[in-house]
Amino acid sequence: MTADEELPKIPVVCPACETRSRVAFDDVESAVARHNEQLHDGDAVAEVDPDVMDQLADRVAEDLGLYE
Ligand SMILES: [Zn+2]
């Protein structure tokens, strides 16, 4: 394991806190869940930047095609 990650950091935005942070791809789901649990009583307030989500969805769809 090195500090250099192959996967991009994912921007997570929280409109309520007015924060924007970048989280490692592997950790993004738990980071969002943790934030929402700790600061918003479990409401889904923070989320992955929707623009990036679209790009990721496209890329994941392409990647999945490789495993067919
Ligand atoms: Zn928040």
PDB file of the backbone (N, CA, C, O) and the ligand in Angstrom, with CONECT records:
HET     ZN  A 101       1
ATOM      1  N   MET A   1       0.830  -1.197   0.000  1.00  0.00           N
ATOM      2  CA  MET A   1       0.000   0.000   0.000  1.00  0.00           C
ATOM      3  C   MET A   1       0.876   1.263   0.000  1.00  0.00           C
ATOM      4  O   MET A   1       1.812   1.378   0.791  1.00  0.00           O
ATOM      5  N   THR A   2       0.569   2.176  -0.870  1.00  0.00           N
ATOM      6  CA  THR A   2       1.277   3.447  -0.885  1.00  0.00           C
ATOM      7  C   THR A   2       0.280   4.577  -0.690  1.00  0.00           C
ATOM      8  O   THR A   2      -0.933   4.366  -0.715  1.00  0.00           O
ATOM      9  N   ALA A   3       0.796   5.752  -0.499  1.00  0.00           N
ATOM     10  CA  ALA A   3      -0.072   6.915  -0.339  1.00  0.00           C
ATOM     11  C   ALA A   3      -0.735   7.271  -1.667  1.00  0.00           C
ATOM     12  O   ALA A   3      -1.800   7.888  -1.701  1.00  0.00           O
ATOM     13  N   ASP A   4      -0.089   6.874  -2.749  1.00  0.00           N
ATOM     14  CA  ASP A   4      -0.665   7.171  -4.057  1.00  0.00           C
ATOM     15  C   ASP A   4      -1.814   6.231  -4.354  1.00  0.00           C
ATOM     16  O   ASP A   4      -1.666   5.010  -4.287  1.00  0.00           O
ATOM     17  N   GLU A   5      -2.942   6.796  -4.676  1.00  0.00           N
ATOM     18  CA  GLU A   5      -4.115   5.999  -4.957  1.00  0.00           C
ATOM     19  C   GLU A   5      -4.366   5.994  -6.451  1.00  0.00           C
ATOM     20  O   GLU A   5      -4.245   7.022  -7.118  1.00  0.00           O
ATOM     21  N   GLU A   6      -4.711   4.848  -6.960  1.00  0.00           N
ATOM     22  CA  GLU A   6      -5.074   4.781  -8.369  1.00  0.00           C
ATOM     23  C   GLU A   6      -6.438   5.426  -8.592  1.00  0.00           C
ATOM     24  O   GLU A   6      -6.674   6.099  -9.595  1.00  0.00           O
ATOM     25  N   LEU A   7      -7.319   5.201  -7.634  1.00  0.00           N
ATOM     26  CA  LEU A   7      -8.667   5.710  -7.785  1.00  0.00           C
ATOM     27  C   LEU A   7      -8.719   7.181  -7.414  1.00  0.00           C
ATOM     28  O   LEU A   7      -8.001   7.629  -6.520  1.00  0.00           O
ATOM     29  N   PRO A   8      -9.565   7.929  -8.100  1.00  0.00           N
ATOM     30  CA  PRO A   8      -9.668   9.360  -7.822  1.00  0.00           C
ATOM     31  C   PRO A   8     -10.372   9.613  -6.503  1.00  0.00           C
ATOM     32  O   PRO A   8     -11.155   8.790  -6.029  1.00  0.00           O
ATOM     33  N   LYS A   9     -10.083  10.754  -5.924  1.00  0.00           N
ATOM     34  CA  LYS A   9     -10.829  11.190  -4.757  1.00  0.00           C
ATOM     35  C   LYS A   9     -12.192  11.705  -5.228  1.00  0.00           C
ATOM     36  O   LYS A   9     -12.306  12.353  -6.268  1.00  0.00           O
ATOM     37  N   ILE A  10     -13.204  11.404  -4.443  1.00  0.00           N
ATOM     38  CA  ILE A  10     -14.569  11.760  -4.823  1.00  0.00           C
ATOM     39  C   ILE A  10     -15.031  12.972  -4.019  1.00  0.00           C
ATOM     40  O   ILE A  10     -14.935  12.965  -2.792  1.00  0.00           O
ATOM     41  N   PRO A  11     -15.527  14.006  -4.686  1.00  0.00           N
ATOM     42  CA  PRO A  11     -16.040  15.166  -3.948  1.00  0.00           C
ATOM     43  C   PRO A  11     -17.373  14.844  -3.276  1.00  0.00           C
ATOM     44  O   PRO A  11     -18.302  14.341  -3.908  1.00  0.00           O
ATOM     45  N   VAL A  12     -17.442  15.144  -1.988  1.00  0.00           N
ATOM     46  CA  VAL A  12     -18.686  14.980  -1.239  1.00  0.00           C
ATOM     47  C   VAL A  12     -19.147  16.364  -0.811  1.00  0.00           C
ATOM     48  O   VAL A  12     -18.377  17.140  -0.246  1.00  0.00           O
ATOM     49  N   VAL A  13     -20.406  16.665  -1.085  1.00  0.00           N
ATOM     50  CA  VAL A  13     -20.921  17.982  -0.733  1.00  0.00           C
ATOM     51  C   VAL A  13     -22.025  17.837   0.300  1.00  0.00           C
ATOM     52  O   VAL A  13     -22.824  16.902   0.254  1.00  0.00           O
ATOM     53  N   CYS A  14     -22.052  18.791   1.240  1.00  0.00           N
ATOM     54  CA  CYS A  14     -23.155  18.835   2.186  1.00  0.00           C
ATOM     55  C   CYS A  14     -23.732  20.234   2.173  1.00  0.00           C
ATOM     56  O   CYS A  14     -23.126  21.159   2.715  1.00  0.00           O
ATOM     57  N   PRO A  15     -24.892  20.404   1.563  1.00  0.00           N
ATOM     58  CA  PRO A  15     -25.505  21.738   1.473  1.00  0.00           C
ATOM     59  C   PRO A  15     -25.826  22.310   2.854  1.00  0.00           C
ATOM     60  O   PRO A  15     -25.728  23.521   3.052  1.00  0.00           O
ATOM     61  N   ALA A  16     -26.199  21.479   3.793  1.00  0.00           N
ATOM     62  CA  ALA A  16     -26.569  21.972   5.118  1.00  0.00           C
ATOM     63  C   ALA A  16     -25.357  22.531   5.862  1.00  0.00           C
ATOM     64  O   ALA A  16     -25.456  23.567   6.520  1.00  0.00           O
ATOM     65  N   CYS A  17     -24.230  21.861   5.762  1.00  0.00           N
ATOM     66  CA  CYS A  17     -23.011  22.312   6.441  1.00  0.00           C
ATOM     67  C   CYS A  17     -22.208  23.257   5.558  1.00  0.00           C
ATOM     68  O   CYS A  17     -21.249  23.881   6.011  1.00  0.00           O
ATOM     69  N   GLU A  18     -22.612  23.357   4.290  1.00  0.00           N
ATOM     70  CA  GLU A  18     -21.847  24.132   3.315  1.00  0.00           C
ATOM     71  C   GLU A  18     -20.405  23.675   3.279  1.00  0.00           C
ATOM     72  O   GLU A  18     -19.482  24.489   3.255  1.00  0.00           O
ATOM     73  N   THR A  19     -20.221  22.377   3.275  1.00  0.00           N
ATOM     74  CA  THR A  19     -18.878  21.821   3.174  1.00  0.00           C
ATOM     75  C   THR A  19     -18.745  21.025   1.893  1.00  0.00           C
ATOM     76  O   THR A  19     -19.720  20.542   1.317  1.00  0.00           O
ATOM     77  N   ARG A  20     -17.514  20.910   1.480  1.00  0.00           N
ATOM     78  CA  ARG A  20     -17.187  20.141   0.298  1.00  0.00           C
ATOM     79  C   ARG A  20     -15.844  19.499   0.584  1.00  0.00           C
ATOM     80  O   ARG A  20     -14.859  20.197   0.821  1.00  0.00           O
ATOM     81  N   SER A  21     -15.794  18.182   0.563  1.00  0.00           N
ATOM     82  CA  SER A  21     -14.534  17.518   0.862  1.00  0.00           C
ATOM     83  C   SER A  21     -14.292  16.410  -0.143  1.00  0.00           C
ATOM     84  O   SER A  21     -15.214  15.940  -0.810  1.00  0.00           O
ATOM     85  N   ARG A  22     -13.059  16.009  -0.240  1.00  0.00           N
ATOM     86  CA  ARG A  22     -12.718  14.935  -1.174  1.00  0.00           C
ATOM     87  C   ARG A  22     -12.345  13.700  -0.373  1.00  0.00           C
ATOM     88  O   ARG A  22     -11.523  13.749   0.543  1.00  0.00           O
ATOM     89  N   VAL A  23     -12.966  12.601  -0.740  1.00  0.00           N
ATOM     90  CA  VAL A  23     -12.820  11.366   0.010  1.00  0.00           C
ATOM     91  C   VAL A  23     -12.355  10.276  -0.943  1.00  0.00           C
ATOM     92  O   VAL A  23     -12.766  10.235  -2.103  1.00  0.00           O
ATOM     93  N   ALA A  24     -11.505   9.404  -0.451  1.00  0.00           N
ATOM     94  CA  ALA A  24     -11.048   8.287  -1.275  1.00  0.00           C
ATOM     95  C   ALA A  24     -12.246   7.458  -1.737  1.00  0.00           C
ATOM     96  O   ALA A  24     -13.205   7.251  -0.994  1.00  0.00           O
ATOM     97  N   PHE A  25     -12.166   6.996  -2.970  1.00  0.00           N
ATOM     98  CA  PHE A  25     -13.274   6.260  -3.583  1.00  0.00           C
ATOM     99  C   PHE A  25     -13.761   5.130  -2.675  1.00  0.00           C
ATOM    100  O   PHE A  25     -14.964   4.941  -2.495  1.00  0.00           O
ATOM    101  N   ASP A  26     -12.820   4.391  -2.114  1.00  0.00           N
ATOM    102  CA  ASP A  26     -13.173   3.240  -1.277  1.00  0.00           C
ATOM    103  C   ASP A  26     -13.935   3.643  -0.027  1.00  0.00           C
ATOM    104  O   ASP A  26     -14.693   2.854   0.538  1.00  0.00           O
ATOM    105  N   ASP A  27     -13.726   4.870   0.393  1.00  0.00           N
ATOM    106  CA  ASP A  27     -14.230   5.292   1.691  1.00  0.00           C
ATOM    107  C   ASP A  27     -15.448   6.186   1.573  1.00  0.00           C
ATOM    108  O   ASP A  27     -16.032   6.587   2.580  1.00  0.00           O
ATOM    109  N   VAL A  28     -15.836   6.502   0.334  1.00  0.00           N
ATOM    110  CA  VAL A  28     -16.808   7.582   0.156  1.00  0.00           C
ATOM    111  C   VAL A  28     -18.172   7.210   0.736  1.00  0.00           C
ATOM    112  O   VAL A  28     -18.850   8.046   1.334  1.00  0.00           O
ATOM    113  N   GLU A  29     -18.563   5.966   0.557  1.00  0.00           N
ATOM    114  CA  GLU A  29     -19.882   5.568   1.044  1.00  0.00           C
ATOM    115  C   GLU A  29     -19.967   5.682   2.565  1.00  0.00           C
ATOM    116  O   GLU A  29     -20.930   6.225   3.107  1.00  0.00           O
ATOM    117  N   SER A  30     -18.955   5.169   3.233  1.00  0.00           N
ATOM    118  CA  SER A  30     -18.982   5.208   4.695  1.00  0.00           C
ATOM    119  C   SER A  30     -18.776   6.626   5.198  1.00  0.00           C
ATOM    120  O   SER A  30     -19.317   6.998   6.239  1.00  0.00           O
ATOM    121  N   ALA A  31     -18.001   7.420   4.472  1.00  0.00           N
ATOM    122  CA  ALA A  31     -17.792   8.812   4.895  1.00  0.00           C
ATOM    123  C   ALA A  31     -19.098   9.588   4.841  1.00  0.00           C
ATOM    124  O   ALA A  31     -19.405  10.357   5.752  1.00  0.00           O
ATOM    125  N   VAL A  32     -19.863   9.389   3.784  1.00  0.00           N
ATOM    126  CA  VAL A  32     -21.156  10.071   3.657  1.00  0.00           C
ATOM    127  C   VAL A  32     -22.105   9.580   4.743  1.00  0.00           C
ATOM    128  O   VAL A  32     -22.786  10.382   5.381  1.00  0.00           O
ATOM    129  N   ALA A  33     -22.152   8.290   4.953  1.00  0.00           N
ATOM    130  CA  ALA A  33     -23.041   7.727   5.968  1.00  0.00           C
ATOM    131  C   ALA A  33     -22.668   8.245   7.354  1.00  0.00           C
ATOM    132  O   ALA A  33     -23.538   8.583   8.157  1.00  0.00           O
ATOM    133  N   ARG A  34     -21.370   8.302   7.625  1.00  0.00           N
ATOM    134  CA  ARG A  34     -20.895   8.746   8.927  1.00  0.00           C
ATOM    135  C   ARG A  34     -21.267  10.213   9.158  1.00  0.00           C
ATOM    136  O   ARG A  34     -21.743  10.591  10.228  1.00  0.00           O
ATOM    137  N   HIS A  35     -21.038  11.016   8.135  1.00  0.00           N
ATOM    138  CA  HIS A  35     -21.365  12.439   8.235  1.00  0.00           C
ATOM    139  C   HIS A  35     -22.854  12.625   8.525  1.00  0.00           C
ATOM    140  O   HIS A  35     -23.235  13.377   9.422  1.00  0.00           O
ATOM    141  N   ASN A  36     -23.677  11.939   7.763  1.00  0.00           N
ATOM    142  CA  ASN A  36     -25.115  12.107   7.931  1.00  0.00           C
ATOM    143  C   ASN A  36     -25.588  11.587   9.285  1.00  0.00           C
ATOM    144  O   ASN A  36     -26.491  12.161   9.894  1.00  0.00           O
ATOM    145  N   GLU A  37     -24.980  10.507   9.752  1.00  0.00           N
ATOM    146  CA  GLU A  37     -25.358   9.975  11.055  1.00  0.00           C
ATOM    147  C   GLU A  37     -24.979  10.938  12.169  1.00  0.00           C
ATOM    148  O   GLU A  37     -25.762  11.206  13.081  1.00  0.00           O
ATOM    149  N   GLN A  38     -23.753  11.451  12.072  1.00  0.00           N
ATOM    150  CA  GLN A  38     -23.240  12.270  13.172  1.00  0.00           C
ATOM    151  C   GLN A  38     -23.850  13.668  13.178  1.00  0.00           C
ATOM    152  O   GLN A  38     -24.088  14.233  14.246  1.00  0.00           O
ATOM    153  N   LEU A  39     -24.104  14.232  12.001  1.00  0.00           N
ATOM    154  CA  LEU A  39     -24.517  15.632  11.948  1.00  0.00           C
ATOM    155  C   LEU A  39     -25.973  15.828  11.576  1.00  0.00           C
ATOM    156  O   LEU A  39     -26.532  16.898  11.821  1.00  0.00           O
ATOM    157  N   HIS A  40     -26.597  14.822  10.992  1.00  0.00           N
ATOM    158  CA  HIS A  40     -27.958  15.044  10.474  1.00  0.00           C
ATOM    159  C   HIS A  40     -28.922  13.934  10.886  1.00  0.00           C
ATOM    160  O   HIS A  40     -29.903  13.666  10.194  1.00  0.00           O
ATOM    161  N   ASP A  41     -28.638  13.297  12.008  1.00  0.00           N
ATOM    162  CA  ASP A  41     -29.541  12.263  12.534  1.00  0.00           C
ATOM    163  C   ASP A  41     -29.880  11.195  11.508  1.00  0.00           C
ATOM    164  O   ASP A  41     -30.980  10.642  11.511  1.00  0.00           O
ATOM    165  N   GLY A  42     -28.938  10.913  10.642  1.00  0.00           N
ATOM    166  CA  GLY A  42     -29.151   9.835   9.685  1.00  0.00           C
ATOM    167  C   GLY A  42     -29.870  10.250   8.415  1.00  0.00           C
ATOM    168  O   GLY A  42     -30.069   9.430   7.518  1.00  0.00           O
ATOM    169  N   ASP A  43     -30.268  11.531   8.328  1.00  0.00           N
ATOM    170  CA  ASP A  43     -30.873  11.987   7.078  1.00  0.00           C
ATOM    171  C   ASP A  43     -29.813  12.060   5.981  1.00  0.00           C
ATOM    172  O   ASP A  43     -28.653  12.376   6.246  1.00  0.00           O
ATOM    173  N   ALA A  44     -30.221  11.766   4.755  1.00  0.00           N
ATOM    174  CA  ALA A  44     -29.276  11.776   3.636  1.00  0.00           C
ATOM    175  C   ALA A  44     -29.075  13.201   3.140  1.00  0.00           C
ATOM    176  O   ALA A  44     -29.609  13.587   2.100  1.00  0.00           O
ATOM    177  N   VAL A  45     -28.301  13.979   3.891  1.00  0.00           N
ATOM    178  CA  VAL A  45     -28.081  15.373   3.533  1.00  0.00           C
ATOM    179  C   VAL A  45     -26.820  15.504   2.676  1.00  0.00           C
ATOM    180  O   VAL A  45     -26.861  16.044   1.571  1.00  0.00           O
ATOM    181  N   ALA A  46     -25.720  15.011   3.195  1.00  0.00           N
ATOM    182  CA  ALA A  46     -24.482  15.027   2.421  1.00  0.00           C
ATOM    183  C   ALA A  46     -24.549  13.952   1.341  1.00  0.00           C
ATOM    184  O   ALA A  46     -25.155  12.897   1.531  1.00  0.00           O
ATOM    185  N   GLU A  47     -23.924  14.237   0.219  1.00  0.00           N
ATOM    186  CA  GLU A  47     -23.912  13.252  -0.860  1.00  0.00           C
ATOM    187  C   GLU A  47     -22.730  13.509  -1.782  1.00  0.00           C
ATOM    188  O   GLU A  47     -22.100  14.567  -1.751  1.00  0.00           O
ATOM    189  N   VAL A  48     -22.456  12.514  -2.593  1.00  0.00           N
ATOM    190  CA  VAL A  48     -21.430  12.687  -3.617  1.00  0.00           C
ATOM    191  C   VAL A  48     -21.905  13.746  -4.599  1.00  0.00           C
ATOM    192  O   VAL A  48     -23.073  13.769  -4.985  1.00  0.00           O
ATOM    193  N   ASP A  49     -20.993  14.618  -4.999  1.00  0.00           N
ATOM    194  CA  ASP A  49     -21.303  15.652  -5.989  1.00  0.00           C
ATOM    195  C   ASP A  49     -22.052  15.023  -7.167  1.00  0.00           C
ATOM    196  O   ASP A  49     -21.528  14.133  -7.837  1.00  0.00           O
ATOM    197  N   PRO A  50     -23.285  15.490  -7.417  1.00  0.00           N
ATOM    198  CA  PRO A  50     -24.125  14.862  -8.446  1.00  0.00           C
ATOM    199  C   PRO A  50     -23.458  14.809  -9.824  1.00  0.00           C
ATOM    200  O   PRO A  50     -23.625  13.832 -10.555  1.00  0.00           O
ATOM    201  N   ASP A  51     -22.713  15.844 -10.178  1.00  0.00           N
ATOM    202  CA  ASP A  51     -22.022  15.838 -11.469  1.00  0.00           C
ATOM    203  C   ASP A  51     -21.043  14.679 -11.559  1.00  0.00           C
ATOM    204  O   ASP A  51     -20.961  13.979 -12.568  1.00  0.00           O
ATOM    205  N   VAL A  52     -20.306  14.499 -10.473  1.00  0.00           N
ATOM    206  CA  VAL A  52     -19.316  13.431 -10.454  1.00  0.00           C
ATOM    207  C   VAL A  52     -20.004  12.072 -10.457  1.00  0.00           C
ATOM    208  O   VAL A  52     -19.539  11.117 -11.079  1.00  0.00           O
ATOM    209  N   MET A  53     -21.126  12.014  -9.742  1.00  0.00           N
ATOM    210  CA  MET A  53     -21.892  10.781  -9.682  1.00  0.00           C
ATOM    211  C   MET A  53     -22.263  10.321 -11.090  1.00  0.00           C
ATOM    212  O   MET A  53     -22.154   9.139 -11.415  1.00  0.00           O
ATOM    213  N   ASP A  54     -22.707  11.273 -11.927  1.00  0.00           N
ATOM    214  CA  ASP A  54     -23.062  10.941 -13.303  1.00  0.00           C
ATOM    215  C   ASP A  54     -21.874  10.363 -14.051  1.00  0.00           C
ATOM    216  O   ASP A  54     -21.979   9.339 -14.726  1.00  0.00           O
ATOM    217  N   GLN A  55     -20.730  11.048 -13.915  1.00  0.00           N
ATOM    218  CA  GLN A  55     -19.529  10.572 -14.600  1.00  0.00           C
ATOM    219  C   GLN A  55     -19.153   9.186 -14.125  1.00  0.00           C
ATOM    220  O   GLN A  55     -18.809   8.314 -14.923  1.00  0.00           O
ATOM    221  N   LEU A  56     -19.221   8.986 -12.812  1.00  0.00           N
ATOM    222  CA  LEU A  56     -18.867   7.691 -12.246  1.00  0.00           C
ATOM    223  C   LEU A  56     -19.803   6.602 -12.739  1.00  0.00           C
ATOM    224  O   LEU A  56     -19.373   5.498 -13.074  1.00  0.00           O
ATOM    225  N   ALA A  57     -21.083   6.927 -12.777  1.00  0.00           N
ATOM    226  CA  ALA A  57     -22.065   5.943 -13.227  1.00  0.00           C
ATOM    227  C   ALA A  57     -21.737   5.492 -14.645  1.00  0.00           C
ATOM    228  O   ALA A  57     -21.801   4.305 -14.964  1.00  0.00           O
ATOM    229  N   ASP A  58     -21.381   6.469 -15.499  1.00  0.00           N
ATOM    230  CA  ASP A  58     -20.992   6.123 -16.861  1.00  0.00           C
ATOM    231  C   ASP A  58     -19.788   5.209 -16.860  1.00  0.00           C
ATOM    232  O   ASP A  58     -19.759   4.197 -17.560  1.00  0.00           O
ATOM    233  N   ARG A  59     -18.787   5.575 -16.063  1.00  0.00           N
ATOM    234  CA  ARG A  59     -17.549   4.815 -16.058  1.00  0.00           C
ATOM    235  C   ARG A  59     -17.767   3.416 -15.505  1.00  0.00           C
ATOM    236  O   ARG A  59     -17.230   2.439 -16.027  1.00  0.00           O
ATOM    237  N   VAL A  60     -18.557   3.332 -14.448  1.00  0.00           N
ATOM    238  CA  VAL A  60     -18.832   2.029 -13.851  1.00  0.00           C
ATOM    239  C   VAL A  60     -19.592   1.149 -14.844  1.00  0.00           C
ATOM    240  O   VAL A  60     -19.332  -0.050 -14.949  1.00  0.00           O
ATOM    241  N   ALA A  61     -20.527   1.752 -15.567  1.00  0.00           N
ATOM    242  CA  ALA A  61     -21.281   0.992 -16.557  1.00  0.00           C
ATOM    243  C   ALA A  61     -20.338   0.425 -17.612  1.00  0.00           C
ATOM    244  O   ALA A  61     -20.476  -0.725 -18.030  1.00  0.00           O
ATOM    245  N   GLU A  62     -19.380   1.243 -18.036  1.00  0.00           N
ATOM    246  CA  GLU A  62     -18.399   0.755 -19.008  1.00  0.00           C
ATOM    247  C   GLU A  62     -17.563  -0.371 -18.421  1.00  0.00           C
ATOM    248  O   GLU A  62     -17.326  -1.393 -19.066  1.00  0.00           O
ATOM    249  N   ASP A  63     -17.120  -0.167 -17.184  1.00  0.00           N
ATOM    250  CA  ASP A  63     -16.294  -1.185 -16.538  1.00  0.00           C
ATOM    251  C   ASP A  63     -17.050  -2.493 -16.401  1.00  0.00           C
ATOM    252  O   ASP A  63     -16.493  -3.566 -16.635  1.00  0.00           O
ATOM    253  N   LEU A  64     -18.305  -2.408 -16.026  1.00  0.00           N
ATOM    254  CA  LEU A  64     -19.100  -3.623 -15.837  1.00  0.00           C
ATOM    255  C   LEU A  64     -19.199  -4.394 -17.136  1.00  0.00           C
ATOM    256  O   LEU A  64     -19.222  -5.625 -17.142  1.00  0.00           O
ATOM    257  N   GLY A  65     -19.259  -3.652 -18.248  1.00  0.00           N
ATOM    258  CA  GLY A  65     -19.310  -4.311 -19.548  1.00  0.00           C
ATOM    259  C   GLY A  65     -18.137  -5.256 -19.773  1.00  0.00           C
ATOM    260  O   GLY A  65     -18.255  -6.245 -20.497  1.00  0.00           O
ATOM    261  N   LEU A  66     -16.999  -4.943 -19.144  1.00  0.00           N
ATOM    262  CA  LEU A  66     -15.803  -5.762 -19.331  1.00  0.00           C
ATOM    263  C   LEU A  66     -15.960  -7.137 -18.693  1.00  0.00           C
ATOM    264  O   LEU A  66     -15.291  -8.093 -19.085  1.00  0.00           O
ATOM    265  N   TYR A  67     -16.834  -7.226 -17.723  1.00  0.00           N
ATOM    266  CA  TYR A  67     -16.949  -8.480 -16.986  1.00  0.00           C
ATOM    267  C   TYR A  67     -18.006  -9.408 -17.562  1.00  0.00           C
ATOM    268  O   TYR A  67     -18.209 -10.516 -17.065  1.00  0.00           O
ATOM    269  N   GLU A  68     -18.671  -8.956 -18.600  1.00  0.00           N
ATOM    270  CA  GLU A  68     -19.712  -9.792 -19.207  1.00  0.00           C
ATOM    271  C   GLU A  68     -19.097 -11.056 -19.772  1.00  0.00           C
ATOM    272  O   GLU A  68     -19.809 -11.894 -20.327  1.00  0.00           O
TER     273      GLU A  68
HETATM  274 ZN    ZN A 101     -23.555  18.059   6.850  1.00  0.00          ZN2+
END
